[in-house]
Amino acid sequence: MRGAPPARLAEVAIAGRSNVGKSSLLNALLGRRGLARTSRTPGRTRQVNFFLVNERFVLADLPGYGFAVGSTADRQSWGPLVEGFLRERPTLRGVALLVDARRGLESEEADLLAFLDSVELPAAVVATKRDKLGRGAAGAALAALRRRVGDATPVVGFSARTGEGRDALWRVLRGWLEGPPRAGTSDRL
Ligand code: GDP
């Protein structure tokens, strides 16, 4: 991908529709320490921002989407750029998909999860703005998400406001980053 850093360090990607709380999550997750934007792909709204975190790994911030991804013939592409990146990036270990805890999975998110499964990339679902739901409603929303995505996909409730879910999300990311490279690749250029 033009503009992407060399495929050297292990990477994780963060995806979610506009306004889901992605910037807030990135701030809560990373703060400012140890964070440097390494590069960005060309294009204004559809760009991927790459952050080098603690000199250890790369976090790819995927552009917000509003269209389906995957293989349906009439799809409005989320961007061949992003799809190609997810399909082929050898150093990518997993994708955290953000959904608003109040909205749950919509068709775009379901399509993206199916696409990630088809390209054998691990996924996690992060239910954002959890603080906007009461305890009972948040628990029910997370349980519904878990039933929907199945056991192989972790579901993490998250609030940038309270910090809830931050450690749990870090555990998921760390598991990917410390795990084996992507199947069928050697993590080399
Ligand atoms: P992005 O477009 O996905 O980057 O979303 P932002 O991070 O800019 O957040 C969109 C809106 O949701 C803003 O008004 C945020 O203040 C709000 N927001 C984001 N995260 C949270 C959260 O955890 N709790 C609450 N209550 N509001 C949030």
Residues whose N, C-alpha, C, O or C-beta is under 5 A from the ligand:
A	BS01	GDP	R17 S18 N19 V20 G21 K22 S23 S24 L25 K129 R130 D131 K132 F158 S159 A160 R161
